[in-house]
Amino acid sequence: MEENQSFRSGFVTLIGRPNVGKSTLMNQMIGQKIAITSDKPQTTRNRIQTVYTDESGQIIFLDTPGIHKAKNRLGEYMVNTAEKTFGEVDLILWLVEPTTFIGAGERHIAEVLNRVRTPVVLVINKIDTVKKEELLKVIDCYKDCHDFADIIPVSARTGENKDELIRLIFRYLPYGPMYYDEDTITDQPERQIAAELIREKALMLLSDEIPHGIAVVIDQMKERTKGSIVDIDATIICERDSHKGIIIGRQGAMLKKIGTLARTEIEALLGLKVNLKLWVKVKKDWRDSDFLIKNFGYREEEF
């Protein structure tokens, strides 16, 4: 098949410190709420890709571990993983806040980026919170941190300059095929991402007490009419009655901890308040059910 010399496609990663607005900007570009995984090392099935497609081409956004000054082997692994990804994408978007104070976190990111050859676009977010003259000072302050391919100011909250950013991204992507169907926006549904986050928190808190024989089912995920709260009902599935007692904990304390941690992260990713209700059920044969295994996102080789 002849290659379309007008259609561009490629891979882009969005980086930046926590709370700088990465997920909000992602939601703006994709056009709806998309949950993005956390900056902790994830298994392959937890890796999320989001996709933007229009007549110009297709942008595939990759999630990467957060960049920070490594203080241990785990930190080194995360940074190495991120740096490896930087060499595999076509463009890096570095999202920063509109301030002239460049902290240690940003300076460390700049040091890491100076070691990669991939073009970097500096995206100054939250421009709706500062005056235009202040923005010029921010640009002047950051321009010496790295040899940026471009610098663009945006507002993830209002969508200001979103279209210009998308046009800018396409200029750095090669001509190529459509990797996903044009109506694809992520390689996982939000329900499954939310389920994975709850499962992750359960395994983290329960540590060695509970084996990998737990899964999470989202029974309901619905945004209220006013659009400010998402109601999520979820069930943690385990294999034994004794596991159920451990997951619930004394007077429900463990289940509450799991719910609190998961809710906080889901809220940060969705950009909305979340009303999360958790239940625990025992399904002794769930790992022998092909339907449930696929529904929970597991693969056969993991058992």
N, C-alpha and C positions, 0 to 999 in steps of 0.2 A: 504494500500500500504506500502511495506517495506521501511523504511527510508534508504536513500543512505548515507552510512558511509564514503564516499569519497568526498561528496559535502558539502561545508560549505556555510552558508548564515547568514547575520546579518546586524545590523544597526550601522552606524558610523556617528559621527558628526565632522565637521571641524570648528575649532574656531580660533580666532586671531584678532588682531587689524586691522583697515582699511588699505588698500594698502599693506598688507603683502604678497598678492598673492594668496588668497584663491580661487578666481574664476578661476585664471589662472591654478592653480594646479588641480582644479576640471576638467577643460577642458582637461588638459593633460591626466588625469586618465580615463575619459570617452571616450576620443578619438575624440571629436568635440566640437564646441562652445556650451556651455549650459548657459542659463541665470539663475542666482541665485537671489532670492528675497533679498531685503535690510534687514538691521538689525532692522527695526521698527516692532512693533507688527503687525502681519498680520491676516486676516481672514482665515478660514480653506481652502477656495478654492484657496487662494493665496500661500498656503504652497507648496513648491517645494521639490520633492524628485528626486534625480538623481540615476541612476542604472548602475553598472558595472558588467558584467557577462563574465566569461570564463569557461574553463573546470574544474577549481578548485572550483568554487562556484559563489556566487552573493553577491555583496556589495551594500547596499542601504544607500546612503548618505543623511542625514537629515539637513535641514537648521534650525538654531536657532537664536533667538535674540542675539545681541552682548553683551558681558560682559563688564560692566563698573561700576564705583563707582556711585551708585544711589544717585541722588540729589533731587529726588521728587518721588511721588507715582508711576508715570509712569515708572520711572527708576527702582523702586523696582519690579514692575510687570514684566518688561523685564528680569531682572536678575533671578527672581523666576521662570519664564517660562524656561529660559535657564538651570537653575540648575535642574529643574524637568526632562527636556529632558535628561540631563546627566545621570540620574539614570535609564533611559529607553533604552539607547543604549548599544551596546556591547563594543564599543571602542570610545575614544575621540582622535582626532588629534589636537594638539595645534601647530599652525604655527607661527614661529617667524623669524625675520631677523637675519643675521649673524653679530651681534654686541655684544660686551662685556658690553655695557651699557644696563642695565635692568631698564626700566623706571617704573613710577608709574602704568601705564596701565597694563604692564606685571606682575608686582608684585600683583596687584589686581586679575588678572586672576589666578595666582598661589594660592592665598588665597582661591578663590572659588573652585578650583580644589582639594585643600587639604581637602575639606569637602565632596567629593564624593568618592565612592568606585570603580567606573568604571575605568578600566585601561586607562592610558594616554600615548600616544606616542608623544614625542617632535619632530616636523618636522622643521628642520632649512632650510629655503628656501633661494634662491638667492645665492647659493654657487658658481655660475659662476662669482660672483662679488668680491670674496675674494680669497686669497692664502690659500693653504691647512693648513699651520701652524697657520694662523689666525683662521681657523675653529676649530682647537683643543682648542684654548683659549675660543671660544664661548661655546663649549660643556662643558668645565671645569667650566665656569661661570654659566651655567644654571642647571648643574646637582644637585645642592643643593636646587633648588627652589621647587622641587617636587620629589616624589619617582616614577620616570618615569618607565613604563614598558619597553620602548625602546627609543633610540634617533637615528634619521636618518637624514642625510643631503640630500637635493634635490635641483634641479633647476626647478621650474615650467615653466620657460621660454624655456629652452632647452630640458627638459624632462629627464635630468640626474637623475639616481636612481629612476625613476618612477616605473619601473618594480619591483625593490627591495622593494619599499614601498607597492605596491599591495600585494606582497608575504608576507610581514610582517603583513599587515592587516588580511589576511586570517588565519594566525596562531592564532589570537585572536578571531576568529568567531567560533561559535558552528556548529556542523553538523546540517543541516536543509534543508528545502524545497526551491525550486525556487519560490520566491514570484512574480516575474514578468517574462513575456516572455523574452527569451534570447536576442531579438533584441530591447527591451525597454531601453531607456536611460534617460527618464524623464517622470514624470506623467503629464506634460503639454508641448505643443509645444512652441517653442520660440516666435512664433507670438502671442500666447495668453498671454505669460508672458510680452512681450513688451506692449501689449494692456492694461494689468492690471497696469503696471507702469505709463502709460499715464493717465489712469483713476484715479489712486491714486493721482497724482500731481494735476489733475483738481479739485478733491474734496478737496484737502488740501488748494489750493489757493482760491477756490470759497466759501469754508466753508458753512455757512448757506444759502447763496444766491441760491444755486442750490440743489434740493433734489437728492435722489439716482436714479432719472430717467434719468441718463446719462450712456452711454456705449461707448466703443471704438472698432472700426473695423480696422484691419490692411488690407489695400487694396493691399499693395505690400511690400515685405521684401526681398531684393535681394543684395547679396554681389557682388561687382564689380570684374572684371576679375583679377586685381592685388591683390585682397584680403585685401586691406587696409581700405576700406570704405564700409559700409552697407547703402543702400538707403531704407528708410522706408516711405511709404505713409500711413497715418492713418486718419480716420474720427471719430470725436467725435459726437455721436448721442444724441440729446436731444429731449424733447417732445413738447416744445413750442417755438414760435418765440421770445418771450421775453428772454427766456433762451439763445437762440443763440446769441443775442446781448450782454448779460452779459459775456458769454464764450469768445467771440471775443474781447470785451473790446474796449475802445476808441482807434481808429487808430490801432487796432489789438494788443494792448499792453498785454492784459491778455492771449490771445492765444500764444503770443511769450513767455511769462513767463512760461506757462505750457510746451511748447515745449523745452525750455532751460533746465528746471529742469529734464524733462523726458529723454531728449537726454543725459545729463550728466550721469545719472544713468544707462541708457541702454549701454552707451559706457563703463562704468566701469565693467558692468557685462559681456558684450560680448568680451571685450578686443580689440575692433576695433572702429575706428571713425564712427560716425553715421550721415547721412544726413537725418534729420527728417522733413517731411512736414505734416502739420496738416490742416484739413478742418473741418467745422462744418455743420451738416445737421439736419433738423427737421424731425423726424418720429413720428408723434403723436400717432401712435398705436403700437409702437414697443414692448411694454410690453405685448401686447395681441397676439403677434406672437410667436408660439412655436419654430419656426425655429430660429428667432432672439434671443430669450431668451437663447436657448442652445448655439448659436453661440457666444454670449457675455459672456458665462460662469456663468450665474446666475442660482440660484435654486429657485424653486417655493416658498419655505418657507420663502424667504427673502422679499417677497412682502406683 
